Structures are given as C-alpha cells and as structure tokens.
Amino acid sequence: MRYVGIYWALFAPMMKRSIKRRFDENLADQAIRRGKGEYRRLLSRADDLGPGNPMAMNAYFAYVFAAAWLGSGKKITPDEMALVMTDVLEGRLLRTFFGLTDLNRKPKKWEKDMHKYEAWFAVHGKDYPVNWNVHFDESRHQDGSFYYFTRCPICEFCRREGISELMPALCSTDEVMFRLQHGRLYRQHTIANGEGICDYWIVGDKTGDRKG
C-alpha cells in the first residue's frame, strides 16, 4: 500500500495518551517511537487496494493500531489493545466526527456506502483483486443496513504477517464506531474467527432490541 502519513500523525498522539494512562509512560513512548517505523514497514508489505478505494481507510486505520501494538513489543495484549482502540474512537475528535451521523435518521447509510464500494470494485477489481468481496441480501432484514463480506484483505494480511491474534480486537472497533453513530451492530460471524463471512446488520439505537 502507498504510504499515507496522515493516519499515523492523527492517531499516534491519541494512542500514546491511552497507553500512558492505562499502562505507563515508558511503554507509551516505546509503542509510538517504534510503531512509526512498523507502520511504514506494514504498508510496504500490504496489498495495494487501488486508487480511490472507499474502503482503504479501514486498512490504514487497522495498520496504525497494529503498528503501535508491534512497537510495544506485544507487551500490550490484544484485548488490552482493543481498549486502546476504543479510547481513540471515543476521544473528542472521532466521537464528534462519527456523531455527525445518526443511523436512526439514515438507517440505510452503510448499505448505500457499501453499494458505492461495490461499484468501485466492479471497475477496479480485476486490477486490485485482493480486496473486500461484499454481498447483499435484501430478504434478510427490512430495518437498517445489511451486507456481508466473504473476503477481507486486512484479515489476510494479518495472517500473512503472523499477527492474526490482533484481528478480534480490530473487528471489535466496528461495534464502537456504529454506537457512536447512534446505531447498533448485530453480527453472527467473522472471517477472523474462521467462519468465512463477516456479516453486518446495522440499525439505529432507537429501533429496539433485535435478535441478529
């Protein structure tokens, strides 16, 4: 993947604050100091997802956290790293950004976004085959957005890099992100757990309790 420094510049201070608060200052310094180089190395080995890919930011987001985790020498457990990710997402900046979306008012937002990705992949997929494979089944749910992936390049890359134990923590950020958008995620399967699909049923948090 092409190196894009803005993701590291944006998230590194937030990660450092979280690690310092949850653990100690020395570990925070190490994770960020070494993580910067790890971020470059990860991107240099990651598959090119293609120009203008609307899903690429998900990979950059994931590799920032993976880099800090590697920078810590894995002294932070994957479960603890999930807490760091949650701290970053719930920080003022991203909480405000995600809070601009209200999934009660725009219940089909994510389904529409995935259709935009589907259209992008239809044009570019032959040149950049290592990507998300997204599918839709309108018969499954009437409320909210529903779609599922049968391929995840982040999961494939983490397995190839020998860091697949971090994937459940990365997957857990989805629930936080949708919650900040006044929504709920109901998920039964993940590729990271070896189940072959990642399913997303996303509804507004005022829709009521559901059984995904």
BAFI-3210 file (N, C-alpha, C; in Angstrom, 3 decimals, decimal comma, padded with zeros to 6 digits):
// residues 212
n [1|2|3|4|5|6|7|8|9|10|11|12|13|14|15|16|17|18|19|20|21|22|23|24|25|26|27|28|29|30|31|32|33|34|35|36|37|38|39|40|41|42|43|44|45|46|47|48|49|50|51|52|53|54|55|56|57|58|59|60|61|62|63|64|65|66|67|68|69|70|71|72|73|74|75|76|77|78|79|80|81|82|83|84|85|86|87|88|89|90|91|92|93|94|95|96|97|98|99|100|101|102|103|104|105|106|107|108|109|110|111|112|113|114|115|116|117|118|119|120|121|122|123|124|125|126|127|128|129|130|131|132|133|134|135|136|137|138|139|140|141|142|143|144|145|146|147|148|149|150|151|152|153|154|155|156|157|158|159|160|161|162|163|164|165|166|167|168|169|170|171|172|173|174|175|176|177|178|179|180|181|182|183|184|185|186|187|188|189|190|191|192|193|194|195|196|197|198|199|200|201|202|203|204|205|206|207|208|209|210|211|212]
n.u [000,835|000,361|002,284|000,746|000,893|-000,807|-002,621|-001,106|-000,036|-002,346|-003,520|-001,489|-000,795|-003,156|-003,227|-000,920|-001,563|-003,593|-002,277|-000,336|-001,968|-003,293|-001,239|001,948|004,216|006,680|006,208|004,295|005,804|007,638|005,948|004,934|007,221|008,690|006,618|006,081|007,973|007,254|004,731|005,310|006,678|004,715|002,850|004,436|004,467|001,874|-001,013|-001,777|-004,617|-005,843|-006,428|-008,490|-010,152|-012,918|-012,903|-010,364|-009,414|-010,090|-008,183|-005,819|-006,408|-006,525|-003,867|-002,377|-002,963|-002,068|000,630|001,421|000,949|002,808|005,025|005,102|006,270|004,581|003,831|001,514|-001,537|-003,704|-006,427|-006,160|-005,235|-007,506|-008,944|-007,438|-007,894|-010,625|-010,549|-009,370|-011,280|-013,411|-012,502|-012,507|-012,299|-012,919|-015,291|-016,908|-016,819|-017,937|-020,350|-021,757|-023,288|-026,429|-027,830|-030,437|-031,839|-030,758|-031,005|-030,203|-027,651|-025,099|-025,473|-025,861|-023,343|-021,779|-022,717|-021,647|-018,952|-019,076|-019,642|-017,274|-015,469|-016,351|-015,353|-012,579|-011,736|-010,488|-007,901|-007,081|-007,376|-007,153|-009,111|-012,045|-014,817|-018,026|-021,426|-025,005|-028,212|-031,298|-033,505|-033,059|-033,261|-035,461|-035,195|-032,778|-029,335|-027,969|-025,347|-022,659|-019,289|-017,168|-014,533|-011,650|-009,159|-007,595|-007,680|-006,481|-003,921|-002,983|-002,878|-000,903|001,231|001,606|000,213|-002,357|-003,699|-004,450|-006,684|-009,429|-009,612|-009,383|-011,682|-013,576|-013,786|-015,705|-018,235|-018,055|-017,733|-020,182|-021,900|-021,233|-022,409|-025,003|-026,117|-026,593|-024,749|-025,387|-024,005|-023,140|-021,110|-017,565|-014,831|-012,345|-012,629|-012,640|-014,975|-015,752|-017,384|-018,051|-020,584|-022,872|-025,352|-026,937|-028,556|-030,487|-030,092|-032,500|-034,224|-034,980|-034,719|-033,074|-032,774|-030,122]
n.v [-001,196|002,300|004,667|006,635|009,284|010,743|009,294|008,054|010,349|011,507|009,574|008,628|010,398|010,124|007,371|007,201|008,719|007,110|004,636|005,475|006,261|003,881|002,076|002,668|005,487|004,952|002,636|003,654|005,589|003,878|002,288|004,134|005,381|003,224|002,197|003,917|003,335|000,677|001,008|002,072|-000,135|-002,135|-001,092|-001,141|-003,799|-004,535|-005,386|-003,578|-001,697|-000,204|002,861|005,480|003,806|003,370|001,943|001,777|003,314|001,896|-000,102|001,390|002,494|000,153|-000,763|001,215|000,824|-001,801|-001,368|000,198|-001,642|-003,655|-002,061|-001,832|-004,140|-006,222|-006,176|-005,240|-006,792|-008,344|-007,986|-005,849|-003,988|-003,595|-002,025|000,290|001,054|001,586|003,771|005,670|005,901|006,860|009,264|012,904|014,001|011,923|010,991|013,205|013,421|010,941|011,193|012,941|011,520|010,058|007,119|006,501|008,339|008,017|005,186|003,458|004,140|002,794|000,592|001,870|003,047|000,768|-000,161|001,785|001,157|-001,388|-000,662|000,667|-001,482|-003,103|-001,841|-001,651|-004,025|-006,168|-005,307|-004,922|-007,324|-008,327|-007,623|-006,415|-008,562|-007,894|-008,529|-008,606|-009,106|-008,596|-009,828|-010,594|-008,688|-006,050|-003,671|-001,063|-001,445|-004,110|-006,270|-008,354|-009,601|-011,732|-011,854|-010,442|-008,162|-007,124|-009,045|-011,193|-010,137|-009,755|-012,404|-013,346|-011,858|-012,928|-011,961|-012,463|-012,748|-010,286|-009,605|-010,039|-007,889|-005,716|-006,121|-005,608|-002,891|-002,090|-002,271|-000,255|002,021|002,125|002,465|005,043|006,385|006,433|003,910|000,296|-002,695|-005,865|-008,937|-012,111|-013,670|-013,808|-013,388|-013,454|-015,250|-017,571|-018,213|-017,676|-015,587|-012,082|-010,591|-007,884|-006,275|-003,416|-001,144|001,726|003,048|003,441|001,696|-000,544|-003,629|-006,374|-009,595|-010,726]
n.w [000,000|-000,621|001,142|003,543|005,534|007,184|008,702|010,713|011,931|012,924|014,666|016,377|018,635|020,135|020,687|022,200|024,498|025,550|026,053|027,871|029,994|030,636|031,063|031,257|031,023|029,773|028,243|026,536|025,148|023,873|022,260|020,412|019,372|018,193|016,764|014,627|012,628|012,251|011,136|008,603|007,560|007,589|005,737|003,467|002,856|002,595|000,588|-002,375|-002,467|-004,349|-006,231|-005,017|-003,591|-001,620|000,719|001,661|003,784|006,038|006,181|006,544|009,020|010,600|010,379|011,591|014,325|014,591|014,154|016,375|018,362|017,679|017,996|020,732|021,412|021,728|024,333|025,214|025,472|022,975|023,779|025,532|023,729|022,268|024,030|023,970|021,313|021,504|023,259|021,568|019,513|020,996|021,784|021,785|019,149|017,174|018,233|017,892|015,102|014,158|015,414|013,874|012,169|012,271|012,712|013,146|011,725|009,232|008,290|006,243|005,560|005,638|004,026|001,594|001,319|001,041|-001,384|-003,014|-002,757|-003,913|-006,565|-007,185|-006,995|-009,059|-011,256|-010,770|-009,699|-011,109|-011,483|-008,893|-007,118|-004,497|-002,180|-000,421|-000,652|-001,212|-000,365|-000,736|000,745|000,482|001,479|004,040|006,205|006,986|008,365|008,777|007,676|005,813|005,027|003,826|004,027|002,139|001,848|003,292|003,131|005,180|007,199|005,830|005,392|008,032|008,890|007,184|008,082|010,531|012,718|013,434|015,815|016,653|015,244|016,278|018,077|016,328|014,804|016,735|016,873|015,097|016,303|018,221|016,588|015,170|017,305|018,124|016,115|016,769|016,573|016,343|016,056|014,840|014,784|013,586|012,590|011,817|009,581|010,696|012,767|011,429|010,097|007,548|006,621|007,200|008,762|008,696|010,319|010,740|012,726|013,800|017,121|018,323|017,306|018,652|020,546|019,029|017,516|016,123]
ca.u [000,000|001,068|002,408|-000,033|001,309|-001,795|-003,267|-000,228|000,048|-003,604|-003,855|-000,386|-000,925|-004,290|-002,800|000,083|-002,260|-004,312|-001,318|000,258|-002,957|-003,644|-000,049|002,918|004,755|007,762|005,618|003,655|006,877|008,185|004,959|004,804|008,534|008,964|005,454|006,137|008,685|006,438|003,646|005,882|007,003|003,461|002,294|005,290|004,205|000,432|-001,504|-002,318|-006,069|-006,311|-006,693|-009,878|-010,921|-013,583|-012,702|-008,940|-009,150|-010,222|-006,892|-004,873|-006,813|-006,119|-002,413|-001,881|-003,045|-001,162|001,996|001,675|001,000|004,122|006,012|005,161|006,864|003,449|003,661|000,085|-002,259|-004,735|-007,606|-005,818|-005,148|-008,886|-009,323|-006,754|-008,647|-011,876|-010,215|-009,140|-012,562|-014,289|-011,923|-013,355|-012,277|-013,672|-016,653|-017,624|-016,931|-018,927|-021,627|-022,464|-024,210|-027,445|-028,370|-031,892|-032,332|-030,236|-030,820|-029,612|-026,398|-023,981|-025,793|-025,592|-021,892|-021,231|-023,042|-020,651|-017,737|-019,351|-019,490|-015,836|-014,805|-016,753|-014,475|-011,154|-011,436|-009,570|-006,543|-006,775|-008,270|-007,090|-009,986|-013,255|-015,903|-019,237|-022,661|-026,225|-029,365|-032,390|-034,554|-032,695|-033,740|-036,084|-034,694|-031,364|-028,459|-027,425|-024,426|-021,637|-018,066|-016,603|-013,083|-011,180|-007,716|-006,927|-007,539|-005,487|-002,599|-002,578|-002,479|000,377|002,247|001,703|-000,357|-003,810|-004,311|-004,962|-007,881|-010,670|-009,608|-009,681|-013,098|-014,422|-013,966|-016,928|-019,347|-017,876|-017,957|-021,615|-022,535|-021,021|-023,327|-026,353|-026,572|-026,195|-024,306|-025,686|-023,091|-023,098|-019,912|-016,442|-013,791|-011,228|-012,893|-012,635|-016,349|-015,961|-018,047|-018,276|-021,912|-023,179|-026,719|-026,768|-029,817|-030,419|-030,228|-033,891|-035,026|-035,468|-033,890|-033,165|-032,060|-029,475]
ca.v [000,000|003,567|005,262|007,846|009,597|011,458|008,399|007,924|011,654|011,763|008,618|008,339|011,071|009,559|006,073|007,423|009,122|005,957|003,655|006,078|006,236|002,506|001,287|003,618|006,419|004,332|001,749|004,525|006,146|002,808|001,868|005,143|005,587|002,088|001,962|004,717|002,527|-000,513|001,430|002,122|-001,488|-002,833|-000,600|-001,562|-005,208|-004,750|-005,371|-002,329|-001,826|000,545|004,293|005,871|002,763|003,963|001,117|001,724|003,931|000,864|-000,777|002,313|002,561|-001,090|-000,923|002,146|000,166|-002,954|-000,861|000,575|-002,897|-004,233|-001,176|-002,119|-005,460|-007,070|-006,153|-005,000|-007,934|-007,937|-007,474|-004,517|-003,102|-003,256|-000,909|001,470|001,436|002,188|005,096|006,562|006,136|007,620|010,577|014,017|014,213|010,917|010,956|014,291|013,093|009,878|011,650|013,700|010,588|009,465|005,976|006,490|009,183|007,483|003,767|002,731|004,788|001,900|-000,212|002,725|003,177|-000,478|-000,213|002,633|000,335|-002,431|-000,051|000,888|-002,772|-003,601|-001,196|-001,796|-005,298|-007,016|-004,809|-004,987|-008,406|-008,566|-006,594|-006,935|-009,044|-007,536|-009,138|-008,069|-009,999|-007,737|-010,626|-010,932|-007,722|-004,847|-002,497|-000,748|-001,879|-005,455|-006,726|-009,222|-009,796|-013,081|-011,710|-009,259|-008,053|-006,875|-010,345|-011,957|-009,564|-010,043|-013,814|-013,462|-011,233|-013,639|-011,157|-012,663|-012,675|-008,937|-009,375|-009,829|-006,528|-004,823|-006,305|-005,058|-001,451|-001,847|-002,053|001,068|003,025|002,251|003,014|006,487|006,916|006,190|002,657|-000,981|-003,720|-007,268|-009,742|-013,517|-014,351|-013,021|-014,119|-013,620|-016,452|-018,719|-018,561|-017,492|-014,326|-011,057|-010,049|-006,599|-005,781|-002,169|-000,423|002,826|002,587|003,604|000,722|-001,559|-004,821|-007,307|-010,863|-010,848]
ca.w [000,000|-000,637|002,471|003,822|006,896|007,970|009,665|011,870|012,592|013,621|015,724|017,293|019,936|020,872|021,199|023,246|025,719|026,105|026,586|029,064|031,076|031,010|031,421|031,790|030,037|029,007|027,250|025,548|024,316|023,035|021,269|019,366|018,739|017,322|015,920|013,407|011,643|011,967|010,247|007,252|007,109|007,309|004,484|002,346|002,563|002,428|-000,787|-002,899|-002,563|-005,509|-006,062|-004,834|-002,925|-000,457|001,911|002,003|005,082|007,068|006,282|007,172|010,424|011,251|010,413|012,605|015,625|014,564|014,259|017,762|019,126|017,409|018,602|022,168|021,615|022,125|025,789|025,369|024,917|022,009|024,477|026,026|022,573|021,932|024,899|023,426|020,117|021,951|023,770|020,429|018,849|021,877|022,040|021,346|017,702|016,426|018,760|017,217|013,677|013,953|015,928|012,842|011,528|013,135|011,973|013,273|010,641|007,974|008,599|005,119|005,188|005,392|002,848|000,437|001,205|000,516|-002,808|-003,668|-002,843|-004,904|-007,880|-007,383|-007,212|-010,370|-012,240|-010,458|-009,049|-011,877|-011,261|-007,463|-006,685|-003,056|-001,655|000,203|-001,502|-000,485|-000,874|-000,150|000,752|000,940|002,117|005,419|007,185|006,450|009,081|008,749|006,592|005,949|003,982|004,401|003,253|002,080|001,804|003,994|002,931|006,463|007,848|005,073|005,630|009,406|008,933|006,483|008,913|011,795|013,806|013,363|017,139|016,851|014,439|017,046|018,609|015,222|014,460|017,801|016,690|014,329|017,225|018,817|015,558|014,907|018,511|018,098|015,107|017,295|015,996|016,917|015,121|015,164|013,975|013,979|012,077|011,316|008,863|011,635|013,567|010,539|009,734|006,116|006,305|008,212|008,480|009,313|010,344|011,470|012,904|014,741|018,516|018,755|016,577|019,589|020,660|017,895|017,608|014,822]
c.u [000,871|001,113|001,594|000,188|000,260|-002,455|-002,411|-000,165|-001,202|-003,782|-002,744|-000,508|-002,063|-003,926|-001,825|-000,577|-002,955|-003,354|-000,670|-000,698|-003,219|-002,444|001,000|003,539|005,834|007,218|004,937|004,693|007,420|007,220|004,879|006,130|008,846|007,820|005,489|006,848|007,910|005,305|004,145|006,139|005,734|002,884|003,125|005,024|002,731|000,035|-002,050|-003,816|-006,665|-006,622|-008,181|-010,752|-011,591|-013,438|-011,259|-008,651|-009,284|-008,904|-005,864|-005,150|-006,312|-004,606|-001,745|-001,872|-002,135|000,280|002,335|001,782|002,347|005,218|006,156|005,882|005,842|003,315|002,223|-000,641|-003,263|-005,991|-007,360|-005,719|-006,540|-009,379|-008,681|-007,496|-009,953|-011,637|-010,058|-010,461|-013,489|-013,700|-012,751|-013,436|-013,163|-015,095|-017,501|-017,859|-018,009|-020,314|-022,410|-023,475|-025,160|-028,128|-029,863|-032,526|-031,907|-029,964|-030,148|-028,241|-025,319|-024,246|-025,509|-024,084|-021,268|-021,577|-022,082|-019,332|-017,914|-019,168|-018,021|-015,134|-015,160|-015,859|-013,017|-010,760|-010,466|-008,117|-006,112|-007,662|-008,254|-007,830|-011,159|-014,225|-017,205|-020,455|-023,843|-027,325|-030,534|-033,503|-034,288|-033,339|-034,347|-035,516|-033,194|-030,633|-027,993|-026,549|-023,426|-020,460|-017,680|-015,092|-012,714|-009,666|-006,958|-006,676|-006,472|-004,080|-002,115|-002,170|-001,118|001,522|002,435|001,166|-001,889|-004,479|-004,862|-006,307|-009,166|-010,755|-009,940|-011,152|-014,007|-014,643|-015,222|-018,092|-019,274|-018,221|-019,440|-022,357|-022,396|-021,889|-024,788|-026,944|-026,127|-025,788|-024,693|-024,872|-023,060|-021,788|-018,818|-015,470|-012,626|-011,391|-012,968|-013,997|-016,702|-016,656|-017,970|-019,621|-022,165|-024,672|-026,701|-028,102|-029,584|-030,666|-031,615|-034,817|-035,625|-034,556|-034,155|-032,435|-031,450|-029,447]
c.v [001,246|004,139|006,545|008,179|010,219|010,570|008,234|009,237|011,936|010,872|008,398|009,086|010,514|008,208|006,250|007,816|007,939|004,961|004,187|005,984|004,820|001,705|002,199|004,421|005,781|003,421|002,568|005,112|005,097|002,435|002,856|005,357|004,462|001,843|002,741|003,968|001,278|-000,176|001,493|000,721|-002,279|-002,394|-001,041|-002,998|-005,485|-004,656|-003,995|-002,516|-000,979|001,995|004,584|004,842|003,329|003,159|001,157|002,313|002,930|000,132|000,128|002,414|001,328|-001,167|000,079|001,468|-001,061|-002,504|-000,475|-000,657|-003,587|-003,385|-001,392|-003,423|-006,487|-007,187|-005,817|-006,196|-007,455|-007,382|-006,078|-003,524|-002,709|-002,082|000,392|001,972|002,119|003,590|006,096|006,913|007,014|008,957|011,671|014,131|013,218|010,772|012,033|013,963|012,042|010,323|012,504|012,837|010,018|008,351|005,770|007,302|008,665|005,990|002,963|003,283|003,799|000,961|000,588|002,890|001,915|-000,679|000,681|001,882|-000,748|-001,891|000,225|-000,426|-003,354|-003,041|-001,585|-003,175|-006,189|-006,601|-004,921|-006,046|-008,663|-007,420|-007,247|-007,416|-008,845|-008,121|-008,548|-009,127|-009,224|-008,518|-010,876|-010,006|-006,521|-003,590|-002,319|-001,219|-003,303|-005,775|-007,665|-009,351|-011,270|-013,049|-010,406|-009,161|-007,769|-008,190|-011,186|-011,450|-009,879|-011,506|-014,003|-012,903|-011,948|-012,858|-011,306|-012,605|-011,282|-008,719|-009,225|-008,426|-005,524|-004,914|-005,633|-003,563|-001,142|-001,509|-000,668|002,154|003,225|002,810|004,532|007,170|006,638|004,913|001,447|-001,922|-005,080|-008,131|-011,160|-014,193|-013,349|-013,940|-014,400|-014,854|-017,704|-019,133|-018,241|-016,218|-013,382|-010,428|-008,800|-006,335|-004,600|-001,450|000,753|002,343|002,832|002,596|-000,315|-002,764|-005,759|-008,601|-011,121|-012,255]
c.w [000,000|000,775|002,537|005,287|007,780|009,021|010,913|012,647|013,419|014,835|016,742|018,622|020,783|021,476|022,349|024,555|026,381|026,751|027,862|030,242|031,564|031,516|032,048|030,652|029,176|027,915|026,157|024,602|023,360|021,925|020,117|018,638|017,759|016,340|014,625|012,289|011,269|011,001|008,811|006,714|006,776|005,966|003,285|001,934|002,273|000,961|-001,152|-003,122|-003,676|-005,233|-005,924|-004,160|-001,671|000,831|002,411|003,374|006,222|007,274|006,945|008,677|011,169|011,414|011,341|013,974|015,685|014,748|015,697|018,652|018,930|018,038|020,099|022,469|022,052|023,644|026,167|024,760|023,867|022,673|025,027|024,880|022,098|022,777|024,427|022,185|020,493|022,500|022,631|019,753|019,689|022,303|021,383|019,827|016,962|016,942|018,095|015,755|013,437|014,414|014,944|012,094|012,570|012,348|012,213|012,141|009,271|008,127|007,483|004,720|004,802|004,232|001,573|000,226|000,631|-000,960|-003,606|-003,809|-003,894|-006,318|-008,188|-007,735|-008,579|-011,461|-012,023|-009,937|-009,789|-011,656|-009,806|-006,818|-005,185|-002,378|-000,948|-000,876|-000,738|-001,171|-000,112|-000,219|001,348|001,634|003,597|006,446|006,485|007,089|008,841|007,505|006,859|004,738|004,647|003,443|003,262|001,878|002,490|003,841|004,220|007,181|007,156|005,352|007,042|009,569|008,294|007,314|010,247|012,980|013,835|014,727|017,436|016,156|015,261|017,637|017,517|014,833|015,485|017,642|015,884|015,248|017,856|017,806|015,282|016,112|018,542|017,050|015,485|016,693|016,785|015,796|015,667|014,210|014,515|013,598|011,727|010,595|009,802|012,502|012,713|010,043|008,283|005,700|007,494|007,881|009,312|009,193|011,290|011,526|013,843|016,152|019,097|018,074|017,516|019,584|019,504|018,244|016,246|014,364]
res [m|r|y|v|g|i|y|w|a|l|f|a|p|m|m|k|r|s|i|k|r|r|f|d|e|n|l|a|d|q|a|i|r|r|g|k|g|e|y|r|r|l|l|s|r|a|d|d|l|g|p|g|n|p|m|a|m|n|a|y|f|a|y|v|f|a|a|a|w|l|g|s|g|k|k|i|t|p|d|e|m|a|l|v|m|t|d|v|l|e|g|r|l|l|r|t|f|f|g|l|t|d|l|n|r|k|p|k|k|w|e|k|d|m|h|k|y|e|a|w|f|a|v|h|g|k|d|y|p|v|n|w|n|v|h|f|d|e|s|r|h|q|d|g|s|f|y|y|f|t|r|c|p|i|c|e|f|c|r|r|e|g|i|s|e|l|m|p|a|l|c|s|t|d|e|v|m|f|r|l|q|h|g|r|l|y|r|q|h|t|i|a|n|g|e|g|i|c|d|y|w|i|v|g|d|k|t|g|d|r|k|g]
***
